[in-house]
Amino acid sequence: QAHLAESGGGSVQTGGSLSLSCAYDSHAATSYCKAWFRQAPGKEREGVAGIDGDGRTNYADSVKGRFTISKDNAKNTLYQQMNSLEPEDTAIYYCAAGCSRGSQSWRDAGPRLQRDYLRYWGQGTPVTVSS
C-alpha cells in the first residue's frame, strides 16, 4: 500500500490560478505511473494529466494549454499548475500512482488517463472556481 496526500486546493475566480501538490511515500515514488484526476459533483472521476517515469506527459483535451503536471523526484512530490481556471474545473482533485495494469502500456504509449490504470489514490483536495 502507498500513501499520497494532496494539498493546495481552494477557491478562485474565473481566470485565476492554483497550484496543487501531492506528497507521496517511497512506495509510490517507485511507480512509473503518476497522474491527476478530478471528480465533479454528479460526474465520473476523469483523468486530467499524467506523467510517466521518463517524464512524458499527457493531458485531457479540456485542460491542454492551461494545466501543467510535473514532479520532483528528490522531494517525492507531484505537482499540477492550473491556470486560466474555469467554473467547469470545479471538482475534487486526486493524485494517483501505481501501474495497476503494469507499466508496459505506459511505456509503449505514454501516460494513460483511465482510472483503472492507477492503483493508489490520495484523499483529494477541493477546487472551486466561481464566475
Backbone as CSV, one residue per row, in Angstrom:
resi,resn,N_x,N_y,N_z,CA_x,CA_y,CA_z,C_x,C_y,C_z
1,GLN,0.842,-1.189,0.000,0.000,0.000,0.000,0.883,1.247,0.000
2,ALA,0.449,2.274,-0.706,1.187,3.526,-0.772,0.339,4.643,-0.180
3,HIS,1.005,5.691,0.228,0.303,6.833,0.796,0.563,8.080,-0.026
4,LEU,-0.514,8.778,-0.391,-0.429,10.018,-1.149,-1.309,11.059,-0.465
5,ALA,-0.852,12.306,-0.427,-1.613,13.366,0.223,-1.565,14.638,-0.604
6,GLU,-2.746,15.076,-1.054,-2.846,16.286,-1.863,-2.974,17.520,-0.976
7,SER,-2.550,18.645,-1.526,-2.744,19.938,-0.881,-2.790,21.013,-1.953
8,GLY,-3.260,22.202,-1.570,-3.237,23.336,-2.479,-4.571,23.712,-3.081
9,GLY,-5.605,22.930,-2.810,-6.906,23.292,-3.336,-7.443,24.549,-2.687
10,GLY,-8.498,25.097,-3.282,-9.089,26.307,-2.726,-10.128,26.877,-3.656
11,SER,-10.477,28.140,-3.424,-11.486,28.822,-4.233,-10.847,29.983,-4.963
12,VAL,-11.148,30.086,-6.259,-10.644,31.181,-7.084,-11.749,31.638,-8.007
13,GLN,-11.548,32.794,-8.603,-12.473,33.281,-9.614,-12.024,32.820,-10.994
14,THR,-12.928,32.892,-11.926,-12.620,32.533,-13.315,-11.386,33.285,-13.787
15,GLY,-10.493,32.555,-14.419,-9.258,33.139,-14.907,-8.103,33.054,-13.929
16,GLY,-8.388,32.643,-12.715,-7.356,32.543,-11.691,-6.509,31.299,-11.828
17,SER,-5.554,31.152,-10.908,-4.611,30.030,-10.925,-4.536,29.376,-9.554
18,LEU,-4.227,28.103,-9.572,-3.945,27.352,-8.349,-2.833,26.363,-8.639
19,SER,-2.081,26.034,-7.601,-1.031,25.043,-7.731,-1.293,23.930,-6.725
20,LEU,-1.487,22.724,-7.220,-1.718,21.564,-6.374,-0.412,20.804,-6.162
21,SER,-0.282,20.219,-4.982,0.854,19.360,-4.671,0.354,18.025,-4.156
22,CYS,1.140,17.005,-4.367,0.817,15.670,-3.859,2.100,15.044,-3.328
23,ALA,2.177,14.924,-2.021,3.332,14.284,-1.395,3.061,12.796,-1.288
24,TYR,4.027,11.988,-1.695,3.821,10.536,-1.657,4.999,9.843,-0.989
25,ASP,4.752,8.610,-0.577,5.782,7.886,0.154,6.737,7.173,-0.808
26,SER,7.707,6.485,-0.236,8.740,5.851,-1.055,8.170,4.748,-1.935
27,HIS,7.090,4.115,-1.486,6.484,3.063,-2.304,5.894,3.661,-3.577
28,ALA,5.156,4.728,-3.440,4.587,5.404,-4.610,5.676,6.017,-5.474
29,ALA,6.756,6.430,-4.840,7.835,7.082,-5.579,8.430,6.167,-6.641
30,THR,8.408,4.866,-6.403,8.997,3.942,-7.366,8.086,3.662,-8.551
31,SER,6.866,4.138,-8.498,5.904,3.849,-9.556,6.228,4.615,-10.830
32,TYR,6.141,3.922,-11.957,6.352,4.556,-13.266,5.156,5.440,-13.646
33,CYS,4.031,5.181,-13.034,2.769,5.827,-13.418,2.300,6.773,-12.321
34,LYS,2.085,8.028,-12.679,1.519,9.010,-11.758,0.583,9.922,-12.533
35,ALA,-0.457,10.386,-11.871,-1.447,11.188,-12.589,-2.301,12.001,-11.630
36,TRP,-2.993,12.960,-12.190,-4.031,13.733,-11.513,-5.381,13.399,-12.150
37,PHE,-6.369,13.211,-11.304,-7.747,13.006,-11.730,-8.619,14.032,-11.025
38,ARG,-9.858,14.140,-11.461,-10.800,15.013,-10.774,-12.197,14.420,-10.878
39,GLN,-13.011,14.800,-9.906,-14.390,14.342,-9.904,-15.292,15.498,-9.507
40,ALA,-16.111,15.912,-10.450,-17.074,16.974,-10.208,-18.351,16.367,-9.617
41,PRO,-19.147,17.158,-8.927,-20.389,16.637,-8.346,-21.275,15.980,-9.391
42,GLY,-21.678,14.757,-9.113,-22.576,14.046,-10.006,-21.945,13.480,-11.252
43,LYS,-20.624,13.545,-11.331,-19.931,13.061,-12.523,-18.927,11.968,-12.170
44,GLU,-18.503,11.248,-13.186,-17.484,10.226,-13.006,-16.110,10.882,-12.783
45,ARG,-15.226,10.139,-12.109,-13.861,10.604,-11.963,-13.167,10.524,-13.322
46,GLU,-12.491,11.604,-13.690,-11.862,11.659,-15.011,-10.381,11.996,-14.894
47,GLY,-9.595,11.473,-15.813,-8.175,11.782,-15.842,-7.931,13.185,-16.362
48,VAL,-7.012,13.891,-15.724,-6.677,15.260,-16.095,-5.303,15.326,-16.731
49,ALA,-4.310,14.745,-16.065,-2.941,14.794,-16.562,-2.153,13.628,-15.989
50,GLY,-1.251,13.097,-16.794,-0.406,12.006,-16.342,1.046,12.268,-16.678
51,ILE,1.939,11.661,-15.899,3.363,11.774,-16.153,4.000,10.427,-15.858
52,ASP,4.892,9.972,-16.747,5.487,8.668,-16.539,6.914,8.792,-16.003
53,GLY,7.536,7.683,-15.790,8.870,7.676,-15.214,9.937,8.288,-16.095
54,ASP,9.644,8.425,-17.380,10.577,9.064,-18.312,10.270,10.537,-18.507
55,GLY,9.269,11.022,-17.790,8.920,12.440,-17.876,7.936,12.792,-18.969
56,ARG,7.434,11.793,-19.689,6.447,12.087,-20.730,5.130,12.446,-20.054
57,THR,4.402,13.352,-20.670,3.142,13.819,-20.108,1.993,13.615,-21.085
58,ASN,0.802,13.621,-20.535,-0.410,13.525,-21.344,-1.490,14.319,-20.626
59,TYR,-2.339,14.994,-21.370,-3.368,15.842,-20.782,-4.729,15.570,-21.420
60,ALA,-5.754,15.728,-20.633,-7.099,15.723,-21.184,-7.267,16.938,-22.081
61,ASP,-8.043,16.787,-23.134,-8.229,17.896,-24.074,-8.753,19.150,-23.374
62,SER,-9.567,18.958,-22.357,-10.206,20.093,-21.695,-9.226,20.973,-20.918
63,VAL,-8.023,20.459,-20.646,-7.070,21.238,-19.849,-5.779,21.541,-20.588
64,LYS,-5.637,21.047,-21.794,-4.408,21.286,-22.551,-4.157,22.783,-22.709
65,GLY,-2.909,23.166,-22.468,-2.538,24.567,-22.578,-2.823,25.375,-21.333
66,ARG,-3.553,24.790,-20.371,-3.876,25.516,-19.124,-3.257,24.845,-17.896
67,PHE,-3.156,23.528,-17.905,-2.625,22.777,-16.764,-1.254,22.217,-17.127
68,THR,-0.390,22.126,-16.116,0.927,21.531,-16.300,1.219,20.585,-15.143
69,ILE,1.533,19.341,-15.484,1.898,18.360,-14.477,3.419,18.260,-14.420
70,SER,3.941,18.083,-13.224,5.383,17.924,-13.062,5.642,17.147,-11.775
71,LYS,6.875,16.723,-11.585,7.218,16.003,-10.363,8.640,16.318,-9.944
72,ASP,8.867,16.222,-8.674,10.197,16.419,-8.112,10.574,15.119,-7.418
73,ASN,11.426,14.345,-8.048,11.773,13.033,-7.505,12.508,13.148,-6.171
74,ALA,13.276,14.196,-6.002,14.026,14.369,-4.760,13.100,14.655,-3.576
75,LYS,11.963,15.280,-3.871,11.015,15.635,-2.813,9.828,14.682,-2.738
76,ASN,9.795,13.671,-3.611,8.649,12.746,-3.657,7.337,13.511,-3.742
77,THR,7.283,14.439,-4.678,6.107,15.294,-4.803,5.692,15.430,-6.254
78,LEU,4.398,15.348,-6.479,3.766,15.562,-7.777,3.065,16.906,-7.728
79,TYR,3.137,17.638,-8.824,2.534,18.973,-8.879,1.558,19.078,-10.041
80,GLN,0.646,20.014,-9.910,-0.192,20.402,-11.048,-0.438,21.898,-10.958
81,GLN,0.103,22.615,-11.906,-0.148,24.052,-12.028,-1.378,24.243,-12.902
82,MET,-2.350,24.978,-12.400,-3.607,25.172,-13.112,-3.813,26.670,-13.342
83,ASN,-3.833,27.057,-14.603,-4.015,28.453,-14.986,-5.313,28.612,-15.765
84,SER,-5.741,29.855,-15.894,-6.963,30.175,-16.661,-8.118,29.276,-16.243
85,LEU,-8.329,29.174,-14.957,-9.352,28.277,-14.440,-10.752,28.739,-14.823
86,GLU,-11.608,27.754,-15.043,-12.984,27.981,-15.466,-13.928,27.301,-14.471
87,PRO,-15.168,27.738,-14.389,-16.116,27.075,-13.473,-16.208,25.567,-13.718
88,GLU,-16.009,25.152,-14.967,-16.074,23.722,-15.298,-14.927,22.927,-14.675
89,ASP,-13.921,23.599,-14.169,-12.805,22.927,-13.497,-13.111,22.621,-12.034
90,THR,-14.236,23.087,-11.543,-14.626,22.827,-10.158,-14.788,21.334,-9.930
91,ALA,-14.062,20.799,-8.933,-14.071,19.358,-8.679,-13.195,19.055,-7.465
92,ILE,-13.264,17.815,-7.024,-12.258,17.281,-6.102,-11.125,16.739,-6.955
93,TYR,-9.907,17.146,-6.660,-8.749,16.703,-7.432,-7.974,15.655,-6.635
94,TYR,-7.661,14.555,-7.298,-6.975,13.436,-6.691,-5.653,13.176,-7.405
95,CYS,-4.631,12.861,-6.647,-3.417,12.343,-7.273,-3.432,10.827,-7.154
96,ALA,-2.746,10.194,-8.079,-2.747,8.737,-8.133,-1.381,8.243,-8.594
97,ALA,-1.045,7.041,-8.160,0.218,6.413,-8.549,0.019,4.902,-8.569
98,GLY,1.013,4.221,-9.144,0.933,2.767,-9.184,0.311,2.278,-10.467
99,CYS,1.050,1.489,-11.229,0.581,0.997,-12.516,-0.211,-0.284,-12.280
100,SER,-1.520,-0.159,-12.110,-2.336,-1.315,-11.745,-2.416,-2.357,-12.852
101,ARG,-2.127,-1.956,-14.090,-2.114,-2.918,-15.198,-0.706,-3.215,-15.667
102,GLY,0.280,-2.874,-14.816,1.662,-2.987,-15.255,2.072,-1.733,-15.985
103,SER,3.354,-1.504,-16.124,3.833,-0.255,-16.718,3.962,-0.303,-18.232
104,GLN,3.823,-1.480,-18.844,4.133,-1.597,-20.274,3.247,-0.725,-21.137
105,SER,1.962,-0.624,-20.803,1.067,0.212,-21.614,1.514,1.664,-21.598
106,TRP,2.018,2.126,-20.452,2.523,3.487,-20.378,3.855,3.601,-21.121
107,ARG,4.707,2.606,-21.009,5.996,2.651,-21.705,5.797,2.664,-23.215
108,ASP,4.766,1.975,-23.678,4.508,1.903,-25.122,3.878,3.183,-25.670
109,ALA,2.950,3.752,-24.912,2.131,4.834,-25.481,2.082,6.094,-24.638
110,GLY,2.825,6.142,-23.551,2.772,7.316,-22.697,1.672,7.198,-21.655
111,PRO,1.525,8.205,-20.815,0.559,8.136,-19.722,-0.874,7.910,-20.199
112,ARG,-1.547,7.010,-19.497,-2.939,6.715,-19.785,-3.811,7.376,-18.738
113,LEU,-4.909,7.962,-19.138,-5.741,8.737,-18.216,-7.047,8.035,-17.867
114,GLN,-7.014,6.712,-17.911,-8.176,5.942,-17.458,-7.942,5.506,-16.012
115,ARG,-8.988,5.586,-15.230,-8.895,5.347,-13.800,-8.314,3.989,-13.453
116,ASP,-8.633,2.954,-14.210,-8.201,1.622,-13.822,-6.736,1.336,-14.140
117,TYR,-6.003,2.319,-14.651,-4.570,2.167,-14.851,-3.772,2.563,-13.609
118,LEU,-4.462,3.170,-12.611,-3.770,3.632,-11.418,-4.265,2.868,-10.190
119,ARG,-3.322,2.574,-9.286,-3.642,1.699,-8.166,-3.884,2.449,-6.863
120,TYR,-3.044,3.441,-6.568,-3.098,4.115,-5.265,-3.613,5.540,-5.424
121,TRP,-4.410,5.957,-4.453,-5.082,7.252,-4.561,-4.961,8.055,-3.270
122,GLY,-4.882,9.370,-3.427,-4.959,10.259,-2.286,-6.416,10.506,-1.909
123,GLN,-6.606,11.336,-0.886,-7.956,11.624,-0.388,-8.621,12.759,-1.142
124,GLY,-7.870,13.504,-1.907,-8.448,14.569,-2.712,-8.356,15.931,-2.061
125,THR,-8.351,16.947,-2.901,-8.383,18.334,-2.441,-9.385,19.091,-3.315
126,PRO,-10.252,19.894,-2.700,-11.314,20.547,-3.475,-10.834,21.821,-4.163
127,VAL,-11.319,21.993,-5.373,-11.072,23.207,-6.139,-12.426,23.767,-6.569
128,THR,-12.658,25.043,-6.267,-13.900,25.706,-6.656,-13.564,26.951,-7.452
129,VAL,-14.142,27.045,-8.638,-13.923,28.199,-9.498,-15.259,28.896,-9.687
130,SER,-15.328,30.140,-9.282,-16.577,30.890,-9.370,-16.512,31.887,-10.524
131,SER,-17.672,32.135,-11.102,-17.735,33.060,-12.249,-17.956,34.488,-11.789
